[in-house]
């Protein structure tokens, strides 16, 4: 064996699996208690301690991850820290949990993984956070610097792989700098438009001696964020709003991330402007308010899509005009002058030309607008029209008792059984759309879902992260699909171990339902690989994991079972057998005209 | 089994008369035309650190921007490098190139250069030299320097604007060109104008934010 190869000791790598369940997470363990304060706050002695110190300085409470060879020094340093490490069953779950933690708390969630497969398993979760601009930091182990580029055991070019899906990433090359690299990653993740950042940590760098304390979290000088929009443009936009007769506000995820919900609510109610949200914007405006038209886009409400199509002034705040929102560009809000508020200049006129580009922090700019608008738009007729559309295209469904349970009914029952502040997480598919449509969102940071990337399997690990970020009195409900749940359900082991009070409702139609719906609509009903008739019994599976299992087969069970599952103190899974033929409507086919949404399959 | 929701069918709904073009611009008399691609030079000052070029080039490949050339080299400040890009895109695309570049954390500043900016490219051209006198005459015409010669070949170095180099290559081709290596365009703004230099936060943000830079229509040089 060459000298180089000998320095990776094979036994060390083999030990990884056994180390996974080490009691790192148990803050009450005697070992942790025995650690003196002097030791946890004492001077940094190596790179890994500097990394952990940087996390502590940033106020990190939880980190989600999986142990492994190259990240071991960091875990060793975490062992003495007050940070609670939550060992996940798979790194993808760690990334989603960290992502959800960031969405609910507003502070970057932290996930850790070892080099190679650990890092690549994070990739889906990082890409997800990137698409949704969620603050997150990923710390990945890397093979020792001398092996980097040699295709060493468990080596991947992690910074190379994650460059397109991170806001910024760093290969930490210097033990004296590594702590500051992490501080900077933390600061960058939350500053301006949030996003995931990654620091790749070669094992020799984290093992090396250093007494350098990390610098305070600050963003690099080259990263500049404009907080206030140009006053002249604000005045021009205000004038446009005053003179509009068919105004609409479109609130995106940026409203929630920028803590601008309150300012937007005040602005909308003061000037009586109808409000639409995007999917990531759910919760930015109370959906039970008269001005709310709920969500627009592919599966948005008919009234939101009518309003967005016919408005003359569109005030888009913190939205990137994703194609699922806009449908075909040609027919998107074709009569509207667009006032676009965004903190990221690159979003301005990227998809839809902005007539009034207002770059800045959402809350600040909305306050600027509020100060600049002197008179409310004369839009009484328009508001009446919007109300008319609300009744014309009401979101109703039939639920005949002799037919299988309709999914909408289940979502409404879950909403009914929980408080306004309950947090909803979902996977991706039909169940996600029913959750959007039939849950009445009223508060920001209560909707946790995979929007831009559309990651099936997001729901359960997100519920774990959300649970730890949420207040104790907030219920956490994961509305999942059978296909989605199957992708990451190993996370149940984590929920059971940590006794996390979450309720998973699997809307089980034994299909990968959204695909089945599209196959029926666009592929002549040929159900290629979408028939999931081989699903396990999820209630029994839950019990095998040590969670509480429930099953719903008909309407009589719904309310009672949901109540029991919510009341259960710990993870519970309800296997809800819904109507396998239920579909999501309204629907705007890809690239279609929002105003031409289909209400039935025949209209597609 | 009936599926779907109640409400007026698509054909019973009013539709607005307006439309947007593919670039998301409302089609009205002022902006009816779709922007045609134009060629322009963008200069970026970046941190001189590993991975920056990969980040920049990755950005372009990922977003399918049409890059004609990309050159990079050190500057007077050893911590900074300059990247010069020639892009051919419609105006909205050029705006996106600039904004996306500015988003990258190691990028310090980005400028689109005026049409009168100094733009130079270097080409090495290796030609058959069976007739040295004629070859040298052509070389003289384009101020090309001989950098290597052998009984069969002559290699010339030509610097200048892209058009000059294209013209030289065209003329040299009569002798038979064996190999060409070209650098792509590098450029600096004229006089006291900044190319892409560190700028104050407010200035750069305001510029990045809202106002498209002036629209230049001129081609190279």
Interface residues (C-beta under 8 A of the other chain):
Chain A: X159 X160 X163 X164 X167 X168 X171 X188 X220 X222 X223 X224 X225 X226 X229 X230 X233 X302 X306 X309 X310 X321 X329 X330 X331 X332 X334 X335 X336 X337 X344 X345 X346 X348 X349 X350 X351 X352 X353 X355 X357 X359 X360 X392 X393 X394 X395 X396 X397 X398 X581 X582 X583 X585 X586 X593 X595 X596 X597 X598 X599 X600 X601 X602 X603
Chain B: X1 X2 X3 X4 X5 X6 X7 X8 X9 X10 X13 X14 X15 X16 X17 X18 X19 X20 X21 X22 X23 X24 X25 X26 X31 X47 X50 X51 X54 X55 X58 X59 X62 X92 X95 X96 X99 X100 X102 X103 X105 X106 X107 X108 X201 X202 X204 X205 X206 X208 X209 X210
